[in-house]
Every structure is written in structure tokens, then in C-alpha cells.
Amino acid sequence: MKILEYAEFIPPGDKAKYQQIRQAIERDDFQAIDVKKLTNLTHGKFYRAKLDYTDRLLFSIVQFQGQAYALMLEVIHQHAYHKSRFLRGASVDEAQIVPATVAEAQADAAPVRFLHPERLRVHWLDKAISFDDAQHAVYLHAAPMIIVGSAGSGKTALTLEKLKQMPGEVLYVTHSAYLAQSARDLYYADGFERAGQEATFLSFREFVESIKVPAGREASWRDFSAWFGRMRQQFKQVDAHQAYEEIRGVLAADASGALTRDQYLGLGARQSIFAADQRASLYELFDKYCLWLREAGLYDLNLIAYQWMQHAAARYDFIVVDEVQDLTVVQLALALRTLKNPAQFLLCGDSNQIVHPNFFSWSKIKSLFWRDPALAERQQLHILRNNFRNSAQVTEVANTLLKIKHKRFGSIDRESNFLVTPMNQDAGTVTLLADDANARRQ
């Protein structure tokens, strides 16, 4: 068995005794150090080794590619198991726990998707996490940072570990309330606490409300669709959903406020969903949309984001914006306006995962910072090319689809024109559905 250490593990004061324990584990001699498995826990599988009469060493067992590793987690002083971060306040009666065998521990070892062959200190969210070289470089890099990575590249885990380093009042914000809650649960998994830090996890709408609660409620697609149905005779050539996306992603998305009529008519071909000869009609629809919002007691999150600039105070010491491609430029500008130091941010996302058309590009995001040449010069993008989630065949299909997309439509920007490397050792399978009307409808 080999040895790993948690990144924040503090070895016991008795270095010689700690080395004895490591050596006993490495030669699979649990009996020599009185290893016992902690039972009746509601989560996880943990073991303890005896350091001395009162202190214990807590560890877990993981396995990667058939090799078992003992992961050193923390020293428990004076039998105070209830104070252990990883045991979450569980009560442990040493008289009731039984000796563990190496065979049992190896059989119960939790699999990990990746272990770096040289760095033997690992991180922990709700499980052990080992960074590859690109992730580790980001982890050590000073803010500001922009991280580009596909689904499964480990970017959210990396940003949360980065967030743990930051003192003061810190913010994690993303478009999705579900993702914000999931990130919060991961961050505080197994009782993690950071002294001197207050971390807040918010969806973007919750973030807006934390500055000032808007009157009414946010206009949804359903609201817009019902309203547009009453306007259809005036705008027969306009598709409702395209109009909705154009308002959200173009007309109301700029950091300088809603586009004027001249600004909108002057946009380039790849800056709008609509052709130049349709835009006058769209701008007329936009004017009516703004009037309808006021009459219906609704608000547009982009328009509110611009209005709320005047209310945004410099509050946060560090901000992480996850899935930044889901935010418009004005929304991102509002979030960054609440920084005490404008350079203390981390942006993270993948333009190939855009859900709502908003003409996102990394160059557009970076243009927010060009007013400060010294800051803009530091805007290097860190690209995570390894995929830890998906099997080799799934990744191959995804890469092939990206090649087709890039050849047919071109890439969004040069930073998004990369393929991913599968780190998962499983070949996996890809199943195709027969191309028929029923399958397409489903």
C-alpha cells in the first residue's frame, strides 16, 4: 500500500512515530500500529491508527488502477473524535471498534478517477481529488484568472479549491440556482471551515437581490410568449423565441446599458440573430417590451443589472464566476463591480456549453478589462484539456462533433477551438438511435 496526504494535513509532532506508522502501512502491517475501522458512521469509510496513548491518526483508503493508497487526513488529539472534521461530529467508542485487516481495507477502497504520479498530496471536497499539471498550475496562480474547460474537466472542483485559499468575504456566483447550491454543498462537505473567511454561494438572481430586491418578478419565457402572442399581427415575420433570445443576449446585454437604435442597426452579421433588414422591426418590438415590463410589474434581469450598477458597493475580497458563458456582459460587469480589488476574480466556463444564444466570446469578456492596461495584460486564459468524467468513446464522439461544428460554423473564438483528452481508463460505449420521426420527437 502507498501513502497519500491531504493537502491540509498537519503531521503529528512526533515525526519519528509518524514515520513508523507510514512504514507499517506501506508494508501492509496494520497490526503493528493497531489500525481499526470506524464503524456505525453515516458516511464514508475511515480508519484510525494509534499514535500514542491518547492521540490517533485518521486516514481513509482509496484505489487507482488497482493500487491501494492510504490517505492521511488528520490527527485526532485526546480521543476527541467528535471534533474531527471528517467524522462530522460522530461519537466513537474505542471499546466498540474492531481491528481492520489490509484485505478488508483494500476491498472497501473508494476508487478515484485520477492520481498524479508524482504529487502525493491531494485535495478533498466530498472525496479525494488529485490535480493534473494544468490544474495544479491554476491552483498556484494568482488572481485574476480565466479558466476554460469542457464538462468533466474538473473546473468547478478546481475553482472551489482555489476559493478555499482566499481570506475575507468571498463570493461564488453562477446563473443556475441548482449549481450554486451544489457548489455550496461540495465546498462545505465533511465539515470544511476556513478561519477568517465568509463564503457566499448565490445564483445570479439571488446576487442581484442581495444588492437590492427589484420590484415585481423576473419576466420568464412563458410571460414573454404570452405577451408576444398578442403582438404577433404586428410582427408576423418574427419568431417569438428568436426575439426573446435577441432581447436577452444582444439588445439588453451590453455593459453600457441597452443598445440604442443606431447601435443595434449597426451591429455586424455575427453580432445578432437577425439580418440587418429585420432589425428595425426588432427594435420597435424591444421598445414595446420595455413598456410592457413596466405595465406588467415585471423586470428583465439584464436591464436590472445595468440599473443596479449605481447601488453596487465594493463588498467582496474575491469572486468566482462559474459557467460564465451563461451570463451576459452586463451581468458579469455588475458582479465584478462588487469587488474591493478589481483584480481579485476567477472566471470559469466553456463557450461550447452555451444554452441561451448571447454571442458570448472570451475576447468580449476580456474587453471588460481593457480600460486598465496593466490588468488586461494579465488576462491569460488557462485551458483544461483533460476530461476526467467520460469514457474514451464518449469523448471521441464529442471531439468529432466539435470538429464538424468548427468546420461547418467556425469556432466561437480561438480559445474555444480545442479538443479534450479522456483520462478515464474505461473504453465505454456509445449507442445510436435509429433516425426516425419518433426518436427525433422524443
Secondary structure, DSSP 8 states (H G I E B T S, - for coil): -EEEEETT----S-HHHHHHHHHHHHTT-TGGGT-EE--S-SS---EEEE-SSS-EEEEEEEEETTEEEEEEEEEE-TT-GGG-TTTTT----TTT-EE--HHHHHHT-EE-S---SS--EEEESSSEE---HHHHHHHHS-SSEEEEE-TTS-HHHHHHHHHHT--EEEEEEES-HHHHHHHHHHHTGGG---TTEEEEEEEHHHHHHHH---SSEE--HHHHHHHHHHHGGG-TTS-HHHHHHHIIIIIT--TT-S--HHHHHT--GGG-SS-GGGHHHHHHHHHHHHHHHHHHTEE-HHHHHHHGGGT----BSEEEE-SGGGS-HHHHHHHHHTBSSTT-EEEEE-GGG--S-----HHHHHGGGTTSHHHHTT--EEEE-EESSS-HHHHHHHHHHHHHHHHHH--SSGGG----EE--------------HHHHH-
